[in-house]
Amino acid sequence: MSVAKKEYKRVTTKSLVDMKKNGEKIAMLTSYDFSMAKIVDSAGIDVILVGDSASNVMAGHETTLPITLDQMIYHASSVVRAINRALVVVDLPFGSYQSDPKEALRSSIRIMKESGAHAVKLEGGKEIKESLKRILHAGIPVMGHLGLTPQSIYKFGTYTVRAKEEAEAEQLKSDARLLEKLGCFAVVLEKVPAKLAKEVAESISIPVIGIGAGNGVDGQVLVVHDMLGMTHEFNPRFLRRYTDLYSEMTKAFESYRDDVKSRDFPADDEQY
């Protein structure tokens, strides 16, 4: 069933809660730089996530672990300067919040003050409860992240689907309720069974954004480089490629190379 889309001049955390209440799905994508964020924002995407996936797609690391707080602030600042409408959420990177609630708050304050972003995102549930409380009590909006948590990849040992077993599924549901109770404005569910994700979304009042979590949630998020087909070697089931920029860009670069080699570029009308 289609739902009338409300126009939001600026998307806020309240806007997302209203979208859930009204049955309007939330569209979320990652961005890491000014130029891409400007296009994403102008396309009407509701939420831009400055993800620690920048560690993979921008810096070429195997995991999200190496990216630093300073680097996340740099990427977030670039994105914030580009947007007029979207809500900008920034990942707290690995090591900036897990062990010390005071450090978690300091990291969050730095992101908010130095980048101008609107919210932060943390991975985990009850194990980071004290960090969440500290950040939320300071008035900083928080988006949670449950299911597959990439910062814990060496703990899990694999990027496979999470919460297929009953005990883990019950813990995920409990963690989602905890995040809502603490005051998070939304939660991302990554790579969990669609039936479980739908159950979670229906059991809490805050929006649930899925990535590999089926269509029973309140919105979807993808890494922009993946959905544009720039990262052609990454092929999870949940990924839909909306274009093939890898091939298109390769053709453009090859054409430029050939034109330079043949002295066709620049032509007479491209010179001063």
Sine and cosine of phi, psi and omega as CSV:
sin_phi,cos_phi,sin_psi,cos_psi,sin_omega,cos_omega
0.00,0.00,0.81,-0.59,0.00,-1.00
-0.98,0.19,0.51,-0.86,-0.01,-1.00
-0.84,-0.55,0.67,-0.74,0.03,-1.00
-0.87,0.50,0.74,-0.67,-0.04,-1.00
-1.00,0.00,0.82,-0.57,0.05,-1.00
-1.00,0.09,0.62,-0.78,0.03,-1.00
-1.00,0.04,0.82,-0.57,0.04,-1.00
-0.92,-0.39,0.87,-0.50,0.05,-1.00
-0.90,0.43,-0.64,0.77,0.11,-0.99
-0.70,-0.72,0.76,-0.65,0.04,-1.00
-1.00,0.09,0.76,-0.65,0.02,-1.00
-0.85,-0.53,0.08,-1.00,0.07,-1.00
-0.88,0.48,-0.59,0.81,0.05,-1.00
-0.92,0.40,-0.60,0.80,0.04,-1.00
-0.83,0.55,-0.66,0.75,-0.03,-1.00
-0.92,0.40,-0.65,0.76,0.05,-1.00
-0.90,0.44,-0.65,0.76,0.04,-1.00
-0.89,0.45,-0.65,0.76,0.03,-1.00
-0.86,0.51,-0.69,0.73,0.02,-1.00
-0.88,0.47,-0.73,0.68,0.00,-1.00
-0.86,0.51,-0.60,0.80,-0.06,-1.00
-1.00,0.04,-0.05,1.00,0.01,-1.00
0.98,0.21,0.27,0.96,0.03,-1.00
-1.00,-0.02,0.80,-0.60,-0.02,-1.00
-0.95,0.33,0.51,-0.86,-0.05,-1.00
-0.97,-0.23,0.79,-0.61,0.02,-1.00
-0.98,-0.21,0.82,-0.57,-0.07,-1.00
-0.71,-0.70,0.69,-0.72,0.06,-1.00
-0.68,-0.73,0.35,-0.94,0.12,-0.99
-1.00,0.08,0.41,-0.91,0.22,-0.98
-0.46,-0.89,0.42,-0.91,-0.08,-1.00
-0.70,-0.72,-0.10,1.00,-0.05,-1.00
-0.57,-0.82,0.25,-0.97,-0.10,-1.00
-0.87,0.49,-0.77,0.64,-0.12,-0.99
-0.89,0.45,-0.72,0.69,0.00,-1.00
-0.92,0.38,-0.68,0.73,-0.03,-1.00
-0.88,0.48,-0.59,0.81,0.00,-1.00
-0.89,0.46,-0.65,0.76,0.03,-1.00
-0.94,0.35,-0.72,0.69,-0.01,-1.00
-0.86,0.51,-0.70,0.71,0.00,-1.00
-0.90,0.43,-0.68,0.74,-0.04,-1.00
-0.93,0.37,-0.34,0.94,0.02,-1.00
-0.99,0.14,-0.06,1.00,0.06,-1.00
1.00,0.05,0.33,0.95,0.08,-1.00
-0.92,0.39,0.71,-0.71,-0.13,-0.99
-0.97,0.25,-0.67,0.74,-0.06,-1.00
-0.78,-0.63,0.75,-0.67,0.12,-0.99
-0.95,-0.31,0.85,-0.53,0.06,-1.00
-0.99,-0.15,0.88,-0.48,0.18,-0.98
-1.00,0.09,1.00,0.00,-0.17,-0.98
-1.00,0.07,0.44,-0.90,0.13,-0.99
-0.94,0.33,-0.03,1.00,0.18,-0.98
-0.89,0.46,-0.20,0.98,0.16,-0.99
-0.83,0.56,-0.50,0.86,0.05,-1.00
-0.85,0.52,-0.58,0.81,0.01,-1.00
-0.99,0.10,-0.86,0.51,-0.20,-0.98
-0.99,0.15,-0.40,0.91,0.00,-1.00
-0.99,-0.16,-0.55,0.84,-0.09,-1.00
-0.93,-0.36,-0.19,0.98,0.09,-1.00
0.99,0.14,0.26,0.97,0.04,-1.00
-0.97,0.24,0.42,-0.91,0.00,-1.00
-0.95,0.31,-0.53,0.85,-0.02,-1.00
-0.79,-0.61,0.05,-1.00,0.05,-1.00
-1.00,0.08,-0.09,1.00,-0.15,-0.99
-0.91,0.42,-0.61,0.80,-0.13,-0.99
-0.94,0.34,-0.38,0.92,-0.13,-0.99
-0.91,0.41,0.62,-0.78,-0.09,-1.00
-0.98,-0.20,0.21,-0.98,0.05,-1.00
-0.89,0.45,-0.67,0.74,0.03,-1.00
-0.86,0.50,-0.66,0.75,0.01,-1.00
-0.92,0.38,-0.63,0.78,0.05,-1.00
-0.90,0.44,-0.63,0.78,0.03,-1.00
-0.91,0.41,-0.64,0.77,0.05,-1.00
-0.86,0.51,-0.76,0.65,0.00,-1.00
-0.89,0.45,-0.69,0.72,-0.03,-1.00
-0.89,0.46,-0.66,0.75,0.02,-1.00
-0.87,0.49,-0.66,0.75,0.02,-1.00
-0.89,0.45,-0.66,0.76,-0.01,-1.00
-0.93,0.37,-0.72,0.69,-0.05,-1.00
-0.85,0.52,-0.60,0.80,0.00,-1.00
-0.92,0.40,-0.26,0.97,-0.08,-1.00
-0.99,-0.13,-0.32,0.95,-0.24,-0.97
-0.99,-0.13,0.51,-0.86,0.10,-1.00
-0.88,-0.47,-0.41,0.91,-0.15,-0.99
-0.82,-0.58,-0.69,0.73,-0.18,-0.98
-0.93,0.37,0.45,-0.90,0.17,-0.98
-0.99,0.14,0.78,-0.63,-0.04,-1.00
-0.97,-0.24,0.87,-0.49,0.00,-1.00
-0.91,-0.42,0.68,-0.73,-0.08,-1.00
-0.87,-0.50,0.75,-0.66,0.09,-1.00
-0.93,0.36,0.74,-0.67,0.25,-0.97
-0.97,0.22,0.82,-0.57,-0.09,-1.00
-0.97,0.25,0.29,-0.96,0.01,-1.00
-0.81,0.59,0.73,-0.68,0.04,-1.00
1.00,-0.02,-0.08,1.00,-0.07,-1.00
-0.98,-0.19,0.01,1.00,-0.06,-1.00
-0.43,-0.90,-0.28,0.96,-0.18,-0.98
-0.93,0.37,-0.66,0.75,-0.21,-0.98
-0.99,-0.10,-0.36,0.93,-0.15,-0.99
-0.61,-0.79,0.93,-0.37,0.02,-1.00
-0.82,0.57,-0.58,0.82,0.03,-1.00
-0.91,0.41,-0.64,0.76,0.05,-1.00
-0.91,0.41,-0.61,0.79,0.04,-1.00
-0.87,0.50,-0.69,0.72,0.02,-1.00
-0.91,0.40,-0.70,0.72,0.01,-1.00
-0.87,0.49,-0.67,0.74,0.01,-1.00
-0.89,0.45,-0.68,0.73,-0.02,-1.00
-0.92,0.40,-0.66,0.75,0.03,-1.00
-0.88,0.47,-0.67,0.74,0.02,-1.00
-0.87,0.49,-0.70,0.71,0.00,-1.00
-0.88,0.48,-0.73,0.68,-0.06,-1.00
-0.92,0.39,-0.70,0.72,-0.05,-1.00
-0.96,0.28,-0.68,0.73,-0.16,-0.99
-1.00,0.03,-0.38,0.92,-0.01,-1.00
-0.96,-0.28,-0.44,0.90,-0.08,-1.00
0.99,0.15,0.21,0.98,0.01,-1.00
-0.92,0.38,0.17,-0.98,-0.13,-0.99
-0.98,-0.22,-0.31,0.95,-0.06,-1.00
-0.25,-0.97,0.25,-0.97,0.08,-1.00
-0.86,-0.52,0.32,-0.95,0.04,-1.00
-0.80,-0.60,0.70,-0.71,0.00,-1.00
-0.81,-0.58,0.56,-0.83,0.07,-1.00
-1.00,-0.08,0.74,-0.68,0.11,-0.99
0.83,-0.55,0.19,-0.98,-0.01,-1.00
-0.86,-0.52,-0.90,-0.43,-0.12,-0.99
-0.88,0.48,-0.44,0.90,-0.04,-1.00
-0.94,0.35,-0.31,0.95,0.04,-1.00
-0.90,-0.43,0.36,0.93,-0.07,-1.00
-0.81,0.59,-0.73,0.69,-0.06,-1.00
-0.92,0.39,-0.60,0.80,0.07,-1.00
-0.91,0.42,-0.67,0.74,0.03,-1.00
-0.87,0.49,-0.72,0.70,-0.01,-1.00
-0.87,0.49,-0.67,0.74,-0.04,-1.00
-0.89,0.45,-0.70,0.71,-0.02,-1.00
-0.93,0.38,-0.73,0.68,-0.03,-1.00
-0.90,0.43,-0.61,0.79,0.01,-1.00
-0.91,0.41,-0.36,0.93,0.05,-1.00
-0.99,0.10,0.00,1.00,0.04,-1.00
1.00,0.06,0.27,0.96,0.00,-1.00
-1.00,-0.09,0.84,-0.54,0.02,-1.00
-0.91,0.42,0.66,-0.75,-0.05,-1.00
-0.79,-0.61,0.75,-0.67,0.19,-0.98
-0.98,-0.22,0.77,-0.64,0.03,-1.00
-1.00,0.08,0.09,-1.00,0.00,-1.00
-0.44,-0.90,0.90,-0.44,-0.03,-1.00
-0.79,-0.61,0.14,-0.99,-0.04,-1.00
1.00,-0.03,-0.77,-0.64,0.13,-0.99
-0.95,0.31,0.87,-0.49,0.02,-1.00
-0.91,-0.42,0.98,-0.20,-0.13,-0.99
-0.84,0.55,-0.45,0.89,0.03,-1.00
-0.93,0.36,-0.25,0.97,0.03,-1.00
-0.97,-0.24,0.40,0.92,-0.10,-0.99
-0.85,0.53,-0.60,0.80,-0.03,-1.00
-0.96,0.27,-0.36,0.93,0.12,-0.99
-0.96,0.29,-0.72,0.69,-0.01,-1.00
-0.97,0.23,-0.59,0.81,-0.01,-1.00
0.99,0.17,0.00,1.00,-0.03,-1.00
-0.32,-0.95,0.37,-0.93,0.06,-1.00
-0.99,-0.15,0.42,0.91,-0.05,-1.00
-0.95,0.30,0.19,-0.98,-0.01,-1.00
-0.87,0.50,0.67,-0.74,-0.01,-1.00
-0.98,-0.18,0.27,-0.96,0.15,-0.99
0.89,0.46,0.55,0.84,0.10,-0.99
-0.98,0.18,-0.46,0.89,0.04,-1.00
-1.00,0.06,0.50,-0.87,-0.13,-0.99
-0.86,0.51,-0.68,0.73,-0.06,-1.00
-0.89,0.45,-0.70,0.72,0.00,-1.00
-0.93,0.36,-0.59,0.81,0.03,-1.00
-0.90,0.44,-0.67,0.74,0.02,-1.00
-0.91,0.42,-0.61,0.79,0.04,-1.00
-0.91,0.41,-0.64,0.77,0.02,-1.00
-0.89,0.46,-0.69,0.72,0.02,-1.00
-0.89,0.45,-0.65,0.76,0.04,-1.00
-0.90,0.43,-0.67,0.75,0.02,-1.00
-0.91,0.42,-0.62,0.78,0.02,-1.00
-0.89,0.45,-0.68,0.74,0.05,-1.00
-0.90,0.43,-0.61,0.79,0.03,-1.00
-0.90,0.44,-0.71,0.71,0.01,-1.00
-0.87,0.49,-0.66,0.75,0.05,-1.00
-0.89,0.45,-0.73,0.69,-0.04,-1.00
-0.88,0.47,-0.63,0.77,-0.02,-1.00
-0.93,0.36,-0.46,0.89,0.04,-1.00
0.86,-0.51,0.19,0.98,0.09,-1.00
-0.88,0.47,0.56,-0.83,-0.05,-1.00
-1.00,-0.02,-0.23,0.97,0.01,-1.00
-0.20,-0.98,0.21,-0.98,0.04,-1.00
-0.58,-0.81,0.66,-0.75,0.12,-0.99
-1.00,-0.04,0.72,-0.69,0.15,-0.99
-0.92,-0.39,0.86,-0.51,-0.05,-1.00
-0.91,-0.41,0.80,-0.60,0.10,-1.00
0.76,0.65,0.89,0.45,0.12,-0.99
-0.79,-0.62,0.39,-0.92,0.00,-1.00
-0.83,0.56,0.65,-0.76,-0.08,-1.00
-0.86,0.52,-0.63,0.78,-0.01,-1.00
-0.89,0.46,-0.68,0.74,0.02,-1.00
-0.92,0.40,-0.70,0.72,-0.01,-1.00
-0.87,0.50,-0.67,0.75,0.03,-1.00
-0.89,0.45,-0.66,0.75,0.02,-1.00
-0.89,0.46,-0.68,0.74,0.03,-1.00
-0.89,0.45,-0.73,0.68,-0.03,-1.00
-0.87,0.50,-0.57,0.82,-0.03,-1.00
-0.99,0.16,-0.26,0.97,-0.10,-1.00
-0.99,-0.11,-0.21,0.98,-0.01,-1.00
-0.81,-0.59,0.38,-0.93,-0.09,-1.00
-1.00,0.02,-0.27,0.96,0.00,-1.00
-1.00,0.04,0.45,-0.89,-0.03,-1.00
-0.89,0.45,0.61,-0.79,0.10,-1.00
-0.92,-0.39,0.87,-0.49,-0.01,-1.00
-0.97,-0.23,0.80,-0.59,-0.08,-1.00
-0.97,-0.24,0.51,-0.86,0.23,-0.97
-0.65,-0.76,0.96,-0.27,-0.14,-0.99
0.95,0.32,0.58,0.81,-0.04,-1.00
-0.77,-0.63,0.39,0.92,0.07,-1.00
0.98,0.22,-0.08,-1.00,-0.08,-1.00
-0.96,-0.27,0.20,0.98,0.02,-1.00
-1.00,-0.02,0.15,0.99,0.01,-1.00
-0.99,-0.14,-0.05,-1.00,-0.15,-0.99
-1.00,-0.01,-0.15,0.99,0.01,-1.00
-0.11,-0.99,0.03,-1.00,-0.04,-1.00
-0.72,-0.70,0.50,-0.87,0.11,-0.99
-0.72,-0.69,0.62,-0.78,0.12,-0.99
-0.69,-0.72,0.40,-0.92,0.15,-0.99
-0.97,0.24,0.80,-0.60,-0.16,-0.99
-0.87,0.48,-0.61,0.80,0.01,-1.00
-0.91,0.41,-0.49,0.87,0.02,-1.00
-0.96,0.26,-0.74,0.67,-0.06,-1.00
-0.95,0.32,-0.35,0.94,0.09,-1.00
-1.00,0.06,-0.06,1.00,0.03,-1.00
0.97,0.25,0.40,0.92,0.04,-1.00
-0.99,0.12,-0.48,0.88,0.04,-1.00
-0.97,-0.22,0.99,0.12,-0.18,-0.98
-0.97,0.26,-0.26,0.97,-0.05,-1.00
-1.00,0.01,-0.06,1.00,-0.04,-1.00
-0.98,-0.20,0.90,-0.44,-0.15,-0.99
-0.70,-0.71,0.84,0.55,0.07,-1.00
-0.94,0.34,0.37,-0.93,-0.03,-1.00
-0.86,0.51,-0.60,0.80,-0.11,-0.99
-0.97,0.25,-0.19,0.98,-0.12,-0.99
-1.00,0.09,0.84,-0.55,0.18,-0.98
-0.96,-0.28,0.82,-0.57,0.04,-1.00
-1.00,-0.03,0.84,-0.54,-0.06,-1.00
-1.00,-0.01,-0.18,0.98,0.11,-0.99
-0.29,-0.96,0.05,-1.00,-0.02,-1.00
-0.82,-0.57,0.95,0.30,-0.05,-1.00
-0.92,0.39,-0.43,0.90,0.04,-1.00
-0.84,0.53,-0.75,0.66,0.00,-1.00
-0.94,0.34,-0.67,0.74,-0.04,-1.00
-0.91,0.41,-0.66,0.75,0.01,-1.00
-0.94,0.35,-0.62,0.78,0.04,-1.00
-0.87,0.49,-0.69,0.73,0.03,-1.00
-0.88,0.47,-0.68,0.74,0.00,-1.00
-0.90,0.44,-0.69,0.72,0.01,-1.00
-0.90,0.43,-0.65,0.76,0.02,-1.00
-0.91,0.41,-0.64,0.77,0.03,-1.00
-0.91,0.42,-0.67,0.74,0.05,-1.00
-0.88,0.47,-0.73,0.68,0.02,-1.00
-0.83,0.55,-0.74,0.67,-0.04,-1.00
-0.90,0.44,-0.64,0.77,-0.01,-1.00
-0.92,0.39,-0.61,0.79,0.05,-1.00
-0.92,0.39,-0.72,0.70,-0.03,-1.00
-0.89,0.46,-0.61,0.80,-0.04,-1.00
-1.00,0.05,-0.02,1.00,-0.03,-1.00
0.92,0.40,0.35,0.94,0.06,-1.00
-0.97,0.23,-0.43,0.90,0.05,-1.00
-0.88,-0.47,0.75,-0.66,-0.01,1.00
-1.00,0.10,0.54,-0.84,0.07,-1.00
-0.99,0.17,0.07,-1.00,-0.04,-1.00
-0.84,0.55,-0.66,0.75,-0.06,-1.00
-0.99,0.15,0.07,1.00,0.06,-1.00
-0.94,-0.35,0.29,0.96,-0.01,-1.00
-0.85,-0.53,0.30,-0.95,0.02,-1.00
-0.97,-0.25,0.00,0.00,0.00,0.00
